[in-house]
Amino acid sequence: MAQSTSFIPFTAFPLDRASALRRDAEKMESLLNHPDTDLILIQDGKPVLSLDSQTKGARKLLRLACASRSAFLPKSSPEPVLMGLDLDGRATFAAALPARFDLDDSPLQGLGEAEDLRMAAGIMDMSDLAIAGTAKAILDWHSRHGFCANCGAATQMAEAGWKRACPACKTEHFPRTDPVAIMLAVKGDQCLLGRGIGFRSGYISALAGFIEPGETIEEGCARELFEEAGVKMTKARIVANQPWPFPSQLMIGLIAEVESFELNIDTHEISQALWYSRDEARQLLSEGGCTRDGVTLRAPPPIAIAHHLIRLWVEEG
């Protein structure tokens, strides 16, 4: 049984994606120019957050009047992408600002600032964070798919930003999401955690890898565990999942039981792998971390699904 993901950052997207309306060009034009429609901005992958001094608690996305976008968006900007409709039918769109666009030298001066999404995840409203993650992923896809993979011609945005169409060969291109198995290998009261090559200093995490064509999630999990750590999986259960907009993955969290504690590390992928007891894993989740042989390591922060996988396993014990 999968665990609810409502507590994991980037999950619980709050809007109706209104996919049935995306082909209705007249309806989209009406929504784009409706006085109540909101527009959020993403600059170089960073959401623009409000600087409103009245905002209490979690930081909010800067929301602007989409109908007035010509007053502040560069003339060359593509049409915004539909994020969805709220319960009252109010639409939200997202637009990309050029990396060199200076918010302080524009009509938006003093209204908002672009914040790194990873850093902002801990201070943002959870609903806004899910919208920002979706906006980042889809706008990043547009920035990297301006040409047809079939014939090389320039493609055009279609269906409110959820498709690109090639006018030359008529091929349709849709946003992609890459599935990743992220697994906490366990045996008895021990869990296996590792550090990938180039992994952030001071942290240790669950092992992970992309699902390959033709694989089930469980098959990908078993293959990655054996390739990276040399352990053989006996069974696995999917417990959570998380959209991960860096640039666009779906992290599928599993707890996988393995045959033995013996490790055979792929040093091209993993710099370190260690078994931790449940008590040590609890320490890894704490601010102080877990110290072994004078080295202190910590679990990833709560923005990452690995943090929640480890916490779930600790709490099950």
C-alpha positions in Angstrom: 0.0 0.0 0.0 1.5 3.3 -1.0 2.0 6.0 1.6 0.2 9.3 1.3 2.5 11.9 -0.2 0.6 15.0 0.9 3.4 15.8 3.3 6.2 15.6 0.8 7.3 18.8 -1.0 6.1 19.3 -4.6 3.1 16.9 -4.1 -0.6 17.7 -3.6 -0.9 20.0 -6.7 -3.9 22.2 -5.7 -5.4 23.0 -9.1 -7.6 21.3 -11.7 -5.2 20.9 -14.6 -8.2 21.4 -16.9 -6.6 19.3 -19.7 -9.9 19.0 -21.5 -9.9 22.8 -22.1 -6.3 23.0 -23.5 -7.4 22.4 -27.1 -10.0 25.1 -26.9 -8.1 28.1 -28.3 -11.0 30.5 -27.8 -11.4 29.5 -24.1 -7.6 29.8 -23.6 -7.6 33.3 -25.1 -10.5 34.2 -22.8 -8.7 32.9 -19.7 -5.4 34.6 -20.7 -7.2 38.0 -20.8 -9.7 37.5 -18.0 -9.2 40.2 -15.3 -9.2 37.6 -12.5 -6.6 35.3 -14.1 -3.3 35.0 -12.2 0.2 34.9 -13.7 3.2 33.5 -11.9 6.8 33.9 -13.1 9.8 31.6 -13.3 13.2 33.1 -14.0 16.1 30.8 -14.9 14.3 28.0 -13.0 13.7 30.1 -10.0 10.1 31.1 -8.9 9.5 34.8 -8.3 8.2 35.1 -4.7 6.2 38.0 -3.4 7.9 40.7 -1.3 4.6 41.8 0.2 5.4 42.8 3.8 1.9 41.8 4.8 2.6 38.2 4.0 2.6 36.1 7.1 4.4 32.8 7.6 5.3 30.8 4.5 6.5 32.7 1.4 4.0 33.0 -1.5 4.4 33.2 -5.2 4.1 36.6 -6.7 0.8 36.6 -8.5 0.2 39.2 -11.2 -2.7 40.1 -13.5 -2.2 37.9 -16.6 -4.3 40.3 -18.7 -1.7 43.0 -18.0 1.3 40.9 -19.0 2.3 43.0 -21.9 3.2 45.8 -19.4 5.9 43.8 -17.8 6.8 40.7 -20.0 9.4 41.2 -22.8 7.7 41.4 -26.2 9.5 38.3 -27.4 8.0 36.1 -24.6 6.0 33.1 -25.6 2.4 32.7 -24.4 2.2 31.6 -20.8 1.4 28.0 -19.9 -1.8 27.0 -18.2 -1.3 25.7 -14.7 -4.9 25.1 -14.0 -8.1 26.3 -12.4 -9.0 26.6 -8.7 -12.3 25.6 -7.1 -13.8 28.9 -8.2 -12.7 28.5 -11.8 -10.0 31.1 -11.5 -7.1 30.3 -13.8 -3.3 30.4 -13.1 -0.8 30.6 -15.9 3.0 30.6 -15.7 5.5 32.5 -17.8 9.3 32.3 -18.1 11.4 35.5 -17.6 14.7 35.7 -19.4 17.7 35.0 -17.2 19.0 38.6 -17.8 15.6 40.2 -17.0 16.2 42.7 -14.2 13.2 42.7 -11.8 14.5 45.9 -10.1 14.7 47.7 -13.5 11.2 46.9 -14.5 7.5 47.6 -13.6 7.9 44.7 -11.1 10.4 46.6 -9.0 9.8 46.0 -5.3 7.1 43.3 -5.9 9.1 40.1 -6.0 12.4 38.4 -6.2 13.5 35.1 -7.8 14.6 32.5 -5.3 16.4 29.2 -5.9 13.6 26.5 -5.8 15.6 24.1 -3.6 16.4 26.7 -1.1 12.9 28.2 -1.2 11.2 24.8 -0.7 11.6 25.0 3.1 10.0 28.4 3.4 7.2 28.3 0.7 3.6 27.6 1.1 3.1 23.9 0.1 0.4 24.5 -2.5 2.5 27.3 -4.1 5.5 25.0 -4.0 3.7 22.3 -6.0 2.6 24.9 -8.6 6.1 26.4 -8.8 7.6 22.9 -9.3 5.2 22.1 -12.1 5.8 25.5 -13.7 9.6 25.0 -13.5 9.4 21.6 -15.1 7.2 22.5 -18.0 8.9 25.8 -18.8 12.3 24.0 -18.6 11.0 21.4 -21.1 10.0 24.2 -23.5 13.4 25.8 -23.3 15.1 22.5 -24.3 12.7 21.4 -27.0 12.5 24.2 -29.5 13.3 21.9 -32.4 11.6 18.7 -33.7 13.5 15.5 -32.8 12.1 13.9 -35.9 13.0 16.5 -38.6 14.9 19.3 -36.9 12.4 22.1 -37.7 11.4 24.7 -35.2 8.4 23.6 -33.1 5.5 25.7 -31.8 3.8 25.8 -28.5 0.3 24.3 -28.6 -2.5 23.3 -26.2 -1.9 26.0 -23.6 1.7 25.0 -23.4 1.3 21.3 -22.8 2.4 20.3 -26.3 4.8 21.4 -29.0 3.9 20.8 -32.6 6.1 20.6 -35.6 4.7 22.5 -38.6 7.0 20.8 -41.0 6.5 17.1 -40.4 3.4 17.4 -38.1 5.0 15.4 -35.2 3.5 16.2 -31.8 5.9 16.5 -28.8 4.7 16.2 -25.2 6.4 17.0 -21.9 8.3 14.1 -20.5 8.7 12.9 -17.0 11.6 10.4 -16.2 10.7 7.8 -13.6 13.4 7.1 -11.0 13.4 4.4 -8.4 14.7 5.6 -5.1 15.0 2.7 -2.6 15.8 2.2 1.0 17.4 -1.3 1.1 16.8 -2.9 4.5 17.6 -6.2 6.2 16.3 -6.8 9.7 17.0 -3.7 11.8 19.5 -2.2 9.3 19.1 0.1 6.3 21.6 0.8 3.6 22.5 4.4 2.7 25.1 5.7 0.3 26.8 8.7 -1.2 26.9 9.1 -4.9 30.0 10.5 -6.7 29.8 14.3 -6.3 27.1 14.0 -3.6 26.7 17.0 -1.3 29.3 16.9 1.5 28.1 15.8 4.9 25.0 13.9 3.7 24.1 10.3 2.9 21.0 9.1 1.2 19.0 6.3 -0.3 20.2 4.7 -3.5 18.5 5.6 -6.7 18.4 5.1 -10.5 16.4 5.7 -13.6 13.9 3.1 -14.7 15.0 1.7 -18.0 12.7 0.9 -21.0 10.9 -2.4 -20.6 11.3 -2.5 -16.8 8.8 -2.5 -14.0 9.5 -0.2 -11.1 10.4 -3.2 -8.9 12.7 -4.6 -11.6 14.5 -1.3 -11.9 14.8 -1.1 -8.1 16.4 -4.6 -8.0 18.7 -3.9 -10.9 20.0 -0.6 -9.4 20.6 -2.1 -6.0 22.6 -4.9 -7.5 24.5 -2.7 -9.9 25.4 0.0 -7.3 25.8 -2.0 -4.1 25.9 -5.7 -5.1 22.9 -6.6 -2.9 20.1 -8.9 -4.2 16.5 -7.7 -3.5 14.0 -10.3 -2.3 10.9 -8.1 -2.3 10.0 -4.4 -2.4 7.0 -2.2 -1.7 6.2 1.2 -3.1 5.6 3.6 -0.2 5.6 7.1 -1.7 6.3 9.2 -4.8 7.3 12.8 -5.5 7.5 15.0 -8.6 11.1 16.3 -8.7 11.5 19.3 -11.0 15.3 19.1 -11.4 14.6 19.1 -14.3 11.6 16.7 -14.4 11.6 13.3 -12.7 9.0 11.3 -10.8 10.8 9.9 -7.7 9.2 6.5 -6.8 10.1 5.6 -3.3 10.5 2.0 -2.3 11.5 0.0 0.8 13.4 -3.0 -0.5 14.3 -6.1 1.5 17.7 -7.7 0.5 19.4 -11.1 1.0 22.6 -10.1 2.9 24.7 -7.4 4.3 27.6 -8.1 2.0 28.3 -5.2 -0.3 30.1 -4.9 -3.7 30.2 -1.1 -4.4 30.3 0.3 -8.0 32.9 2.9 -7.4 32.0 4.7 -10.6 28.6 5.5 -9.1 29.0 5.3 -5.3 31.7 6.8 -3.2 30.5 5.2 0.1 27.8 2.9 1.3 27.1 2.0 4.9 24.6 0.0 6.9 22.8 1.9 9.7 20.7 0.7 12.6 17.3 2.1 13.1 18.6 4.2 16.0 21.4 5.5 13.9 19.0 6.3 11.1 17.0 8.3 13.6 20.1 10.2 14.4 20.7 10.9 10.7 17.3 12.6 10.6 18.2 14.9 13.5 20.0 18.2 13.3 23.1 16.7 15.0 23.4 13.8 12.5 25.1 10.5 13.2 28.8 10.4 13.9 31.1 7.4 13.1 34.8 7.4 13.3 34.8 11.1 13.8 32.7 11.8 10.7 29.2 13.2 11.0 26.6 12.6 8.3 23.0 13.6 8.0 20.0 12.4 6.0 18.8 14.7 3.2 16.5 17.5 4.2 12.7 17.2 4.1 12.6 18.6 0.5 13.8 15.2 -0.7 11.7 12.0 -0.7 14.8 10.1 0.7 14.3 11.9 4.0 10.7 10.7 4.2 11.6 7.1 3.2 14.1 6.9 6.1 11.7 8.5 8.5 8.9 6.1 7.5 11.2 3.1 8.1 12.4 4.5 11.4 8.8 5.0 12.6 7.8 1.5 11.6 10.3 0.0 14.0 
